[in-house]
């Protein structure tokens, strides 16, 4: 199932409100808990909002940049640990 098949092309006002609330609630919850599934769903909802509610783009891009920065930082920390393992004597 593709992204476009999952969501309607012309959502109703009620669907817009539901998705916007899901994004706003999910973005803070996902960032606090760090749950990757919640982050993934929030990003998916954000992409839907970009398509159907372009005025939300600043919030969506802000979340995407924060998530991307956190993942890059985790990756760099993992690389640093591999390069400089702490020896236990």
PENORGI-V65403 format. One record per residue. N is the residue number from 0. RES is the residue in one small letter. PHI is phi in whole degrees, 0 to 359 (999 if undefined). OMEGA is omega in whole degrees, -180 to 180 (999 if undefined). Layout:
# PENORGI-V65403
n | res | phi | omega
N | RES | PHI | OMEGA
N | RES | PHI | OMEGA
This chain:
# PENORGI-V65403
n | res | phi | omega
0 | x | 999 | -179
1 | x | 276 | -180
2 | x | 300 | -177
3 | x | 289 | 178
4 | x | 286 | -176
5 | x | 288 | -175
6 | x | 242 | 179
7 | x | 290 | -180
8 | x | 286 | 180
9 | x | 238 | -177
10 | x | 289 | 176
11 | x | 281 | 178
12 | x | 299 | 180
13 | x | 297 | 178
14 | x | 294 | 176
15 | x | 300 | -179
16 | x | 295 | 180
17 | x | 299 | -179
18 | x | 293 | 178
19 | x | 295 | 177
20 | x | 296 | 178
21 | x | 298 | 179
22 | x | 294 | -177
23 | x | 295 | 178
24 | x | 289 | -178
25 | x | 288 | -177
26 | x | 294 | 179
27 | x | 287 | 180
28 | x | 295 | -178
29 | x | 296 | -179
30 | x | 289 | -179
31 | x | 287 | -176
32 | x | 279 | -178
33 | x | 75 | -180
34 | x | 291 | -175
35 | x | 294 | 178
36 | x | 295 | 179
37 | x | 293 | 178
38 | x | 295 | 179
39 | x | 299 | 179
40 | x | 294 | 179
41 | x | 293 | 177
42 | x | 296 | 179
43 | x | 299 | 178
44 | x | 296 | 178
45 | x | 298 | 178
46 | x | 294 | 176
47 | x | 298 | 179
48 | x | 296 | 177
49 | x | 301 | -179
50 | x | 284 | -171
51 | x | 253 | -180
52 | x | 218 | -174
53 | x | 302 | -179
54 | x | 294 | 179
55 | x | 274 | -172
56 | x | 299 | -180
57 | x | 299 | 179
58 | x | 294 | -180
59 | x | 294 | -180
60 | x | 294 | 176
61 | x | 297 | 179
62 | x | 297 | -179
63 | x | 299 | 180
64 | x | 293 | 178
65 | x | 295 | 180
66 | x | 298 | 180
67 | x | 299 | 180
68 | x | 298 | 179
69 | x | 295 | 179
70 | x | 293 | 178
71 | x | 295 | 179
72 | x | 297 | 177
73 | x | 298 | 180
74 | x | 297 | 179
75 | x | 297 | 177
76 | x | 297 | 178
77 | x | 296 | 177
78 | x | 297 | 179
79 | x | 296 | 179
80 | x | 294 | 179
81 | x | 290 | -179
82 | x | 288 | -176
83 | x | 236 | 180
84 | x | 291 | 178
85 | x | 274 | -179
86 | x | 274 | 178
87 | x | 259 | -179
88 | x | 249 | 999
